[in-house]
């Protein structure tokens, strides 16, 4: 399409029209008349580099089409070429007229000379006027055939001064060769139309040898002085036809469809095309037009033609020259088929852009090598595609339109002239040069009532709905981009609220939505929704909410007129179960059940499968009557049995009861008796009249009193056992409970015997029940978090059938553990024996030390320094020196680094009882030097740095048993000293790093006082524990000293007035308070663990543990984890032997868990030491315990176990029904509700509550007790 007006000489006619409003209206009127035959090609896109006569290079852009066009500079100012000087100059206005200036482009600043920016409105008016003048009063030829073969006559035209650039065969190939690829081409004209028509149309072109016209090219291509365009182009066509006729060409061969008109007429003229910006303005602009009058040769009429240059490219750039491309030819041929232009004649938008041949797509590829397919509307208009009209919701697969004639049409509620077309565009064939790289779905909005094609960007004939929501084409921003496609990753929804939306131009709703557009590809899925169903069903029978419906009822309803089938849902749970699809409006649900509510729903479907989901209706059938039968203890109901039974109204039901041995039937009770419906309540066999719902209970009594004994999980009742037992009235029956599962402990007895005060001591495992009636008792056991039960168990045995004793355990910074003691390894005597285990239980090494092959060596203590070196201390016997204190150091690999022994003088009794290392690796060992206290400091290399002894004032027995080192390297030790006679007192001593004794404190009143364990607080406070003798017994004693030796407090604990109590281990908790453990005598010897307030010495709590045999239970080692949980390890006695005992309490003193370990049945397992390693990453504590297990009567081995315990702050005690780790009113209320069902029982609630309080299950709170009362 060609638009150009000479800027320096606009026609008077044009000026008058543009200055006259009425003239403009007239032009617009003419334009509307001829819009349907508007035919053109837009200018070649992009700019061209040209050189001014002085060599300056500038960029020229050609704008417009056949009817009006102009040139612009790179910055948008109008320019023109001076024919005389060949110089490109700016256009300016003089007296309101556009004229060529004297200012060369690129030499002057356009704004300073007031250069013209093109007036689009003015250019548009000129274009419409020129087009109208050419189309008025023209006979309209028949269209070319749309299917079959189109006979296209191609005439090559030479001018008198210019010839066609290439041989005829080259053009024949351009039009007809299948797979044409010359000079970068990707197909011929025939290839193109074969592809886009899906082989429906064959464009068969007859290319004739050139005819030579009498005039030069400028004669035919020059524009008129009054705005006329390509003045004599029609003469070129007419003269070419005449020359061909003279040559004897048979035109009758060019009417393929027999309508008397030539199918197609193409003129390929010599030279270039004016549509290439910067070319000679006397070239002809490619166009499709008509002759002034119809020409007839051989009976064939000819009028419409299109023309293109024989040579492509710009005059100033020979490298761009070559045979013309097919893009413009295919575009103009589209007009032969009846298609309009779909670009915007106003030039202020891009119309259909590069997505369509009939817009900018004719230039796709290298200036038209790969013209775009026609848009979906064009193909549909030509009949090559029949769009699928969407009438049903669902998911549709849309193949790519390049190879499949499939397009979706969304009509919805729009008028028939307006709709959407949906096509899948991919990188295939002639669409391979479309905008964007990923492609996808294009949605076109078509309004066939539009008569201005795509000239009005606010209301196109064919409008692309850009998926990005930005109207690139309408806003003239570009000719299309990748964001315009719908696909996964771009927009995937097109509905009435999306941007863009699917409303009509008058904002009417389409009522069809596109959602879930899938990934781009040869087949793309789109989901269609929003199409309404046929309507809702009405008049349900039975009516919605109806009751007392017959068991043989059928369902029916009234369907809407457009419904063709019905989905039926029916069942006892809303909305019912799908029962199938049917065409009738009657449904038989089968036999129904008495007193049941049924739900049903009908979903209506139309012909296309669209669904209207119905309302859920319900009805209830007539009810049967229920008889609930139960029995008291002592018998059962044989007919019909115990439970709930359903009977029809008015039925007489037979019932029969049978007593157990020792029982007899008493009577029937229940609502059936109260309402007089039981024929004989005193007979075990009778009848019940069922005219309502009733309850019935058979009551039995016994000639004896029955005790039913049971237990909760974790233990059992061993006397009289689990089950039912009968006793003479008022017999005192002994009951006994015992634990049978680790982590469980006896709490109390509950049951009716407790509630009625018949259990002598509900909190004692062994007690009596007074059998004055039938009673129940239940043994209750508490439990808590269970450790990962014994991740591993390791034993170590020296020589077979020998005794090996583990004494102590330690851990290094890598989580490895070391167990030391004495074992018979290589002879008949004991040797130091140390075993190293990895965290996973793998035994890494075993090291023994034998000082003298014929004597014993006893390891008692072990520690690991900061470098994971291991130091073992104890004593050794030699015949020449007696007992010597002995210490051995190993590195982490088990290599013995050095060994040292200490002998006071002569044959004495010297021993190390404990060892510790400071942060620098110095080692401190404590014990006794014969009868004096002993402490020695060794350097890391074994050098003895100093030795200190102490002899009490009585010159009797003195010893240190435990040592602790603070962060400054001060050493603290505890033990005992003799101050007068044979009496022994508690002793605590502090030494400076250089060995200076800083202070020494003693404590005690009577004969037998000693300290066995020491621990340091974070503030340097010193805590020690042991045993102290009183007037009547021995008690725990625990003391606190300041760092300077002042006693802050002391605290004693006594299990009973005349028992022995010995505290053997102390530890400091994270909260700063202190815990001790040991054994305490009350009725039995129990493990006793106590927590003290570190500030005041007040006892916070005490927990005692007694094993199942009410015998001796010891805990001899204690440790605390980072959460303040306390671990104690030792032994318990049960079933005739000792077992390992490991107990864990939380910071509040609640028992979290207890683990027992019984090695060989019937033999002893004695726990001696434990160590706890916190694993903060796994949020757990690893507990390692060690000691000795008896394998046989003559063989003992080391035994080490690992427990891994998840951090938990509390156990869940018995009665904790809410899971908050405590028992309170909320738990008691739940518990009580399960026992009492009517207000007449409230008098017993306080008795129950009191029994809980007495056993420590409830916190005393008079307020809530009063509220219960």
PyMOL commands that set and color helices and strands:
alter all, ss='L'
color gray80, all
select helices_A, chain A and resi 12-19+21-37+120-135+168-176+182-184+189-196+217-221+233-246+251-254+318-320+326-336+353-355+360-367+376-381+429-431+482-484+671-674+752-755+1225-1233+1239-1254+1262-1268
alter helices_A, ss='H'
color red, helices_A
select strands_A, chain A and resi 47-51+57-64+69-72+78-81+88-94+97-104+148-158+201-212+264-269+287-297+300-309+311-312+322-323+388-389+394-399+408-410+418-425+440-447+462-464+513-515+523-529+538-541+546-549+555-558+565-571+577-582+586-587+597-605+611-612+617-621+625-631+635-639+643-647+651-659+663-669+685-690+694-702+705-711+715-719+723-727+731-739+745-750+766-771+775-782+788-796+805-811+817-823+831-837+843-849+857-864+870-878+882-890+896-902+908-917+923-929+932-938+944-950+959-965+971-980+983-991+997-1003+1010-1016+1022-1029+1034-1041+1047-1053+1061-1068+1074-1081+1085-1092+1099-1105+1114-1120+1126-1134+1137-1145+1151-1157+1165-1175+1180-1192+1195-1206
alter strands_A, ss='S'
color yellow, strands_A
deselect
rebuild
show_as cartoon
